[in-house]
């Protein structure tokens, strides 16, 4: 059987390829499990992750055939919401490379990532109410934070699907690039992130997503950890040396 997720490991990053192109990478239970396994590895060995869909589509949603059969107890398990929360909480940043459709659960997976890069073919939205359900895997809270309440309600309540340009204008997509440049653009962003000190990036992400009540304590604790690292001393010394040489 074809693997629902292809994992390409590198020293400083991992490429996760959603691999059900015959059904536009619809997210089914085997894919959910495979993504959990990938998350577990990224938690054990923190690295930046990039997620892309095979076959010209990011993910056209959850598997409707499976959704149709799910009942109350399935919903209460939080099958997709638990996974996407885990993606959201990964130690290092996650970049979604969104080609073609990112609808329903596919959109919610993209929302859970830290960055989203699209192509001119990208279409992103949440048509769940048209199928008699709601976007229950994070969209109802994350989308408002990402694009603001008025537009989020158009997407969630009226079924509006954003084009690539519309999504870029509201910064739901950080960048729109030609299809052939999508993965290269993802790696360029990854390279830029990885020029920073990895622990500083990791702790900044954690502080950024900490609840309001945790600040400023969590900021101060994270900074206290970083103040004791050799990377902080070395980088600041190099900065001061360069400034001295430029005078």
JOFEN-V821899 format. One record per backbone hydrogen bond with DSSP energy under -0.5 kcal/mol. CO is the residue of the C=O (numbers start at 1). NH is the residue of the N-H. If there is no record, write none. Layout:
((CO | NH) (CO | NH))
This chain:
((4 | 19) (6 | 8) (6 | 17) (7 | 9) (8 | 15) (12 | 48) (13 | 10) (14 | 16) (14 | 50) (15 | 8) (15 | 17) (16 | 18) (16 | 52) (17 | 6) (18 | 54) (20 | 23) (20 | 25) (21 | 24) (23 | 26) (24 | 60) (26 | 28) (27 | 63) (28 | 32) (29 | 33) (30 | 34) (31 | 35) (32 | 36) (33 | 37) (34 | 38) (35 | 39) (36 | 40) (37 | 41) (38 | 42) (39 | 43) (40 | 44) (41 | 45) (48 | 14) (49 | 95) (50 | 16) (51 | 97) (52 | 18) (53 | 56) (54 | 57) (59 | 103) (61 | 27) (62 | 64) (63 | 67) (64 | 68) (65 | 69) (66 | 69) (66 | 70) (67 | 70) (71 | 74) (71 | 75) (72 | 76) (73 | 77) (74 | 77) (74 | 78) (74 | 79) (75 | 78) (78 | 82) (79 | 83) (80 | 84) (81 | 85) (82 | 86) (83 | 87) (84 | 88) (85 | 89) (87 | 90) (93 | 49) (94 | 96) (94 | 114) (94 | 115) (95 | 51) (95 | 97) (96 | 98) (96 | 117) (97 | 53) (97 | 99) (98 | 119) (99 | 58) (100 | 123) (101 | 58) (101 | 59) (102 | 125) (103 | 106) (104 | 108) (105 | 109) (106 | 110) (107 | 111) (108 | 112) (109 | 113) (110 | 113) (115 | 96) (116 | 174) (116 | 175) (117 | 98) (118 | 177) (119 | 122) (122 | 164) (123 | 102) (124 | 162) (125 | 104) (127 | 130) (128 | 131) (128 | 133) (129 | 132) (134 | 136) (135 | 140) (138 | 141) (138 | 142) (139 | 143) (139 | 144) (141 | 145) (142 | 146) (143 | 147) (143 | 148) (144 | 148) (148 | 152) (149 | 153) (150 | 154) (151 | 155) (152 | 156) (153 | 157) (153 | 158) (154 | 158) (154 | 160) (155 | 159) (160 | 126) (160 | 162) (162 | 124) (163 | 167) (164 | 168) (165 | 169) (166 | 170) (167 | 172) (167 | 173) (168 | 171) (175 | 118) (178 | 181) (179 | 182) (181 | 185) (182 | 186) (183 | 187) (184 | 188) (185 | 189) (186 | 190) (187 | 191) (188 | 192) (189 | 193) (190 | 194) (192 | 195) (193 | 196) (196 | 198) (197 | 201) (198 | 202) (199 | 203) (200 | 204) (201 | 205) (202 | 206) (203 | 207) (204 | 208) (205 | 209) (207 | 210) (211 | 214) (212 | 215) (214 | 218) (216 | 220) (217 | 221) (218 | 222) (219 | 223) (220 | 224) (221 | 225) (222 | 226) (223 | 227) (224 | 228) (225 | 228) (226 | 229) (229 | 233) (230 | 234) (231 | 235) (232 | 236) (233 | 237) (234 | 238) (235 | 239) (236 | 240) (237 | 241) (238 | 242) (239 | 243) (240 | 244) (241 | 245) (242 | 246) (243 | 247) (244 | 247))
